[in-house]
Amino acid sequence: MNSMTGFGSGEAIADGVAWRAEMSSVNRKQLEIVVRLPNELGELETSLRNKLAEKLSRGRVQVNITADRGSHATPSLQVDETLAEKYFASLQKITKSLGISPDVAASDITRWPGVFSLEQCEWTAEEAQPFIEKAVHAALQQMLSMRQAEGSNLKTDIENRLQALQALLQSAAELSPQVVTKYREALRQRLTDAGLPLPLDDERLVKEIGLFADRCDISEEITRAKSHMDQFHAYMNSGEPVGRSLDFLSQELFREINTMGSKANHATLAQTVVRAKTELEKIREQVQNIE
């Protein structure tokens, strides 16, 4: 079981260039992969995203890829003299047509688009791809290792909370029969106080108590809740991405426990249900972090 939170970095060095990849992931219901590459290598983005999608199922994953050419490597300055001559010729033609003086300073030439440029990278996408993929793979393995370690911690915490939740449900099951007993005693006492004592086998009394017992019965909810918890354990031990499944089971567990609360006609039982809801809410929060 893996978490959706992690970080990793990788590096591949070739011909004096260090290709570095940093990868981080956070919670997200679906899989979202963002890859940032040097502009001249943007065509590699789709391929990298597809490779990462094969290894990941949920979370927002951001990958930053940079090329470090060392402290002594500086981009070369490129000057397009032919383009500058065309700019100047066009300027002379326009100024002659308008009858104005073509005053051109040297600093003006630096603002002419495309005349001066820095050659940022001599690598083609095809040449850089194997080294970038190597750096990304190393970053991915490191991030997956971190996600696995955090997922193990989440699993331990959830198992402890499921154990506490199971104990609370057991307490609720033991308290449930007391609800009918106390109601029967309270009903007989009210009738006696009103001067209308009835024997225990009176048909009207038995029918009323039976209806009340049916309304307050939580045995079905407890059975379904325990079944959901068994499935919880099975999913967590499956080794597959189970975040969505556990989120669904959490909702189903909350529905069963909420129904118990609506049926609870007993102060202690109601308090037990509230404690169970609190424990389940903590489980649901942790499940949001699971891949």
N, C-alpha and C positions, 0 to 999 in steps of 0.2 A: 504494500500500500504506500503510495507516494503522495507527498505534499505538492502543491502547485507553486510553492515559493522556493526559489533557489537562485544561485549565481555561479558562473563559471567563466574561466578565461583560458585562452589557448594561443599558441604562437607557432609560426612556421617561418624559418629564415632561408632565403635564397638570394644569391648574388648581391649580398649586402643590404637586402631589404627584409625587414622584419614585418611579416603580416600578422597582425594581432586581432583577435576576436574576443569580445566581451559579451556574455549572454546572461540575461536576468529574466526571471519569470515571476508573475504575481497572479492572484486569484482572478478568474474570469469563467463565466458559465460555459462559454464555447472556447474553441482554440483560435487565437489571434496571434499571428507572427509578423513582426515588423523587422525588416532587415535594412540597415543603413550601410551603404557602400560608397567608396569614392565615386564621384559623378561619372568618370570615364569608364567605370566597371559596372554600371547599373544594370546591364543586360544579364548579369549573373543572379539577380535577386530572385527571379521565379524559380530557378533551379535549386537555390539554397532553401527557399521556403518549402518547396516540395519535399526535400530530403528531411527537413526538420519535422514536417507534418507526419512523416512515417514513424517517428519516434515519440511523438507527443500527442495527447488527446484533449487536454484542457489547459486553460491559462493564457495569459497575455505574455508572450515571449518577445523580448526586444534584443536584437543582435546588432552590435556596432563593430564594424570592420575598418581598420586603419592600416596604413602602410608607413612604417618608420624607416627612412633612408639614412638615418644616422646624423650626427651633428655636423659632419663635414660635407654632406650632400646637400646641394642647393639646387633649386629648379633653374634650368637654363632659360635665358631670355631670348625670345624669338622676335625678330623684326621683319615685317613684311614691307619691303621697300616698294615693291610694285604696287601694292594697295595704297601706300602713301602718295605715290606719284599720281594715281588715279584720283584720289581725294583732291590733291592740289590742282590738277588739271580741271576738274569739275568746278572747283572754287573759283579759278581764274575765269572760266567761261561764264559763270553766273554773275560775278562782279563786273565783268566787261559788259554783259547785257544790261545790268542795272546802272552802269556808269559810276561805280564806286571803287575805292582802292582796296585791293586784296591784301590787307595787312595780316600777315601770319607770323606769329612768334613760335619759337621752338617748343615752348610749353603747350601750345595749342595742338601740336601733333600728337602728344601723349594722350589726348582725349579723343582722338579719332578711333572708333571701334575697329578692333582687329589688327591695328598696326603693330602694337606691342602686346605680347602675350608671354605667359610663363608656361613652359612645358612641364606639367605636373607629374606625368607618369609615362615612362617609356614602355610599360608593360601592356600587352593586349589582354583582353578578357580571357582568351584561350590559354595564354601563358600563365596568367595569375590564378586561374581557377583551381588547379590542384593544390596550390599552397594555401589558398583561402579556405578550401574545403578541409584541409588538414587542421588548420587553426580552429575552424568552427567545430570540427569533430571533437577536438580536445576540450573546447569550452563546453560542448554539450555533455560529454562524459562527466566532467566535473560538476556541472549543474545537476545532472541526474543523480549523481552520488549524494549531493546535498539534499535534493528533494526526497530521496529514499531515506536518509537519516532522519529528516524532520517527519516524514511519514511514519516511521517507526515510533517516534515519540508521540505522535497524534494517536496512533493505534493503542499504545499503552494507556494513554489518558482516557480514550473513549471506552476501552474495556473496563477500566476501573469505574467509570460512571455508569456503564451498563450493569455492572455488578450491584452498584448502589441502587439503581433503578429497579432491578429485579427484587432486591430486598424490600423496597417500598411497596411493590406490587404484591409481594407475599403478605406483607402486613395488611394491605387493603383486603386481600382475600380472606384473611383471618377475622378482620373486623366486620366484614359484610354480613354474616349471620346475626351479629349482635344488633344490627339495625332493626330487623324484623322483631326480634325479641323485645327490644326496648319500646318499639312502637306498640306491640300487643299489650305490654304492661301499662303503657301510658294511656292507651285507649280504654282499657278496662277500668283504670283509675278514674278517668274522666266520667265514664258512665256511672261508676259507683258514687262519685261525688255529686252527680246529677240525680241520684236516686233511681238509677236504671241499671242495676246490676244484672249481668248476663253470664250464664255458664260458658265455659271454654268451648263447649261443643255446639253452641248456638249457631245456627246456619248463617244468620246475618253477620255475626262476628267473624266466623271463619271465612266468609266470602270477602269481607272488607280487608282482613289481614292478608288473604291470598292475593288480592289485587295490589295491595301495597308492596308485598314481597316481590311480585312480578315487576313492578315499576322500579324497584330499587336493586334488582339483581344485576350484578356487574361481572358475573362469572364468564360470560361470553367475551366481554371486553378484555378481561385479564388473560383469557386463553389466546385471543388474537394478538394481544400485546407481547406475550411470551413467544409466540410464533415469529413475530416481527424481529424480536431480539435474537432469536436463533438464526434468522436469516442475516441479521447484522453481522454476527460472528462469522458466518459462512462466507459472506462477501469480503470481509476484511482479510480472511485467510486465503482468498482465491488467487492472489498475485496479479489480478487484472485491475485496470482503472475502474474504480467503483464509486467515484464521487457522486455521480447522478443517481445511482441506485440507492446509496445510503441517504441521500437527500430525500428521495421519495419515501423510504422507510421511516425516516424521521417524521415526515408529515403524517404518515399513517399512524405512527405511535402517538403523536400528539392528538390525533382525532380520537383514538381509543381512550386515552387518559382524560381528555376533555369531556367525553361522554360519561366516564366514571364520576367526574366532578359534578355533572348536572344531575346524576342519580343519587349522589351522596346525601343522605338525610341523617348525618351523624357527624358531630363536631370533629372527633378524632379522625374519622375517615376523610373528611373534607381537608383537614390539615395534611394528611398523608398524600392526598392527591395534589395539593399545592406544592409540596416538596418534590413530588415526582415530576411535575411540570417544570420546576426550576432546574432539576437535574437534566431533564430532556432538552431544555433550552441551551444548556451548556454543551450538550452533545451536538445539537444542530449548528451551533457556532463553529465547532471544530470541524464538522463535516464540510462546511463551506471552503475549507482549506485543502480538501482532498481531491486529487486528480481523478 
